Structures are given as structure tokens and as C-alpha cells.
Amino acid sequence: MQKKKLILGGFGFLGSSVAKALVDDGCSIKILDQYESGLFRKNNARIELVVGSINDDNALSEALTSVDTVLYFASHSYPGMKHASIQFEIDNTLRSLDIVMKKMRDAGVTKILFPSSGGTIYGEVMDKANETQSPQPMSVYGAGKLLCEETIKFYCRAYGFDALILRISNVYGCPFFRKVQQGAIDIFIQKALTDEAIELWGNPSLLIRDHIFIDDFCNATLALLKLPLRGAEIFNVATGVGRSLQDVIDCIEVNIGKSLIKHRLSNNAAGVSKSVLDNKKIKEHTGWSPKYSLESGIQKTIKTKEMAI
């Protein structure tokens, strides 16, 4: 009997989106999350729900039974978190990952997919960052992701794990209203729909990011999961196209039919000025390529969020 894939943090934005894509692709999955959710029908035979924390030994043991792959979408921090620190990343993000991987080792589950952060792990990018470029994170969040990557590589060397490390650009297109202020496009659209002010750091014309729509990210993830692995493999998951924050604002305003209310803050919190990722490796290995432009992705996101109001 084919074993299931376990999604940790399966009720968050990325986790729930990948879970739905896997089920639509014919896979059977388990979800371990601290909270029950109406995102998935409880009578779906392909979905098994386990309610609990990844730090709960019993819940994690139950979740790891009869699975062959763990998709680690549990999140402990996010970019721009007010109380960010390296100590927090060590005590929370890194500690929880180590707990899970030890438990995986004991359960004989040795394949893991980990969503890293291409948008923060490379630091300032002059052209396009590829997977061979040395990471130079300039934020605590990016440093935490790099610590996690190195931990996963250790488990691959020491215990024979196979790992997919995805260095993801800025994903958007969340179908529900996000509570955490993460993801400029989603937050800007939400605030536009509710007539709230968006917060801007620095000059939006000079802030360049690589934005990938959620459907493209899910299709890339499904394609990568089908690859044969040996040890740790790192892939950028991105469009390879940089667009300014001003482009994002203009596109939202055109498609939503009104100007965004803007609240300009200090230039000091803008982070790196440019982050664009090279996606040649994933294209060569899987044949995947993004289908959504910034414009078409924003249009679909607006329609989805309008329905969620």
C-alpha cells in the first residue's frame, strides 16, 4: 500500500495550498496542525487529520505512522517579526526542526521537503541568485532559514536522509485573509478591500522582488516531489522576473479600481533593495515553468479575496 505524505502546518497558507494540490493529484496525505480547521472536509478519504503540536511527542509519533515523506510547513517566525532574534530562531525554529528530524529518524521516515526563503537567504542580489551562490542573509529570518538548511544537510550526511530544500521567492495568492502581516501583495489587496492604509518602507520604485503566484508554487512542489533524490537538493522556486513594489501597487490599483491609502514609514526597514532568483535548475530538472504573470496572479488574488469578505 502506498504510504502517505505528512504535512506539518497543513492549515497555513502554503501548507493548505500544497495539501489541496496533492489531493487533487491523487495523493493521500496526513496533516498535523495545532488547530482544527474547516479548510478540508473531514469525510475526505485521502486526508487524515492529526490535531497537535510538532513538539507533542504523542501527536508527532501518530502523525509519522505510515508516511514516507514529511513536508515541513510549520512556521515559528516570519519576516519583519517585531521580536526577531537569533536566540528565538535557535530556541523555536531550529529546535522544532531538530525534534521532528530525530523523530523521523526513529520512525524510519527519511525524506523531507523544507521551504526555505530565497527572498532572504541570499541577501542583496545584483543580478539573479542561483543555487550555487553563497547565502548572505541580512535578516534574522533569513539567518534562521540558513541554520535550518545546514541542520537538514547534517541529517542527510549522518543518517542518510534525502531532502528537498526549496528557496522560494515571494509567494502570494492566499485564498483567505491573512492575519499575520506577511506577503506584500496579499496584505495590500486585503487593506485595499477594507479601505485601510498600507505601510511603505523606502522608495517602492527601488524595491525589486520576485513574486510567484501560489498555483505556480504548488505545481513546482508537486513536480519536485516526483524527482529521485540522493542527499540534499536545493532548488530555487521563483519566476526569475523582478518587479518593483511600485509595479505591484499600480497593478492592484488598476484592477481594484481605486487608489491605495499609503502610510510611509522610515527607510530603514525596507531590507535588501533587490531579490530575484534564477529558476533554470528547476526548469531543467522538472520541465516546470510559471504560468502566471504578476498581472494575472494579482487579478485572480483580488477575485478570491473579494469572495472571502
C-alpha positions, 0 to 999 in steps of 0.5 A: 500500500502506498504510504502517505505524505505528512504535512506539518502546518497543513492549515497555513497558507502554503501548507493548505495550498500544497495539501489541496494540490496533492489531493487533487493529484491523487495523493493521500496525505496526513496533516498535523496542525495545532488547530482544527480547521474547516479548510478540508472536509473531514469525510475526505478519504485521502486526508487524515487529520492529526490535531497537535503540536510538532513538539507533542511527542504523542501527536508527532509519533501518530502523525509519522505512522505510515508516511514516507515523506514529511513536508515541513510547513510549520512556521515559528517566525516570519519576516519583519517579526517585531521580536526577531532574534537569533536566540528565538530562531535557535530556541523555536525554529531550529529546535522544532526542526531538530525534534521532528528530524530525530523523530523521523529518524526513529520512525524510519521516515527519511525524506523531507521537503523544507521551504526555505526563503530565497527572498532572504537567504541570499541577501542583496542580489545584483543580478539573479541568485542561483543555487550555487551562490553563497547565502548572505542573509541580512535578516534574522529570518533569513539567518534562521532559514540558513541554520535550518538548511545546514541542520537538514544537510547534517541529517542527510550526511549522518543518517542518510536522509534525502531532502528537498530544500526549496528557496522560494521567492515571494509567494502570494495568492492566499485564498483567505485573509491573512492575519499575520502581516506577511506577503506584500501583495496579499496584505495590500489587496486585503487593506485595499478591500477594507479601505485601510492604509498600507505601510511603505518602507523606502522608495517602492520604485527601488524595491525589486522582488520576485513574486510567484503566484501560489498555483505556480508554487504548488505545481513546482512542489508537486513536480519536485516531489516526483524527482529521485533524490540522493542527499540534499537538493536545493532548488530555487522556486521563483519566476526569475522576473523582478518587479518593483513594489511600485509595479505591484501597487499600480497593478492592484490599483488598476484592477481594484479600481481605486487608489491605495491609502499609503502610510510611509514609514522610515527607510530603514526597514525596507531590507535588501533593495533587490531579490530575484532568483534564477529558476533554470535548475528547476526548469531543467530538472522538472520541465516546470515553468510559471504560468502566471504573470504578476498581472494575472496572479494579482487579478485572480488574488483580488477575485478570491479575496473579494469572495472571502469578505 
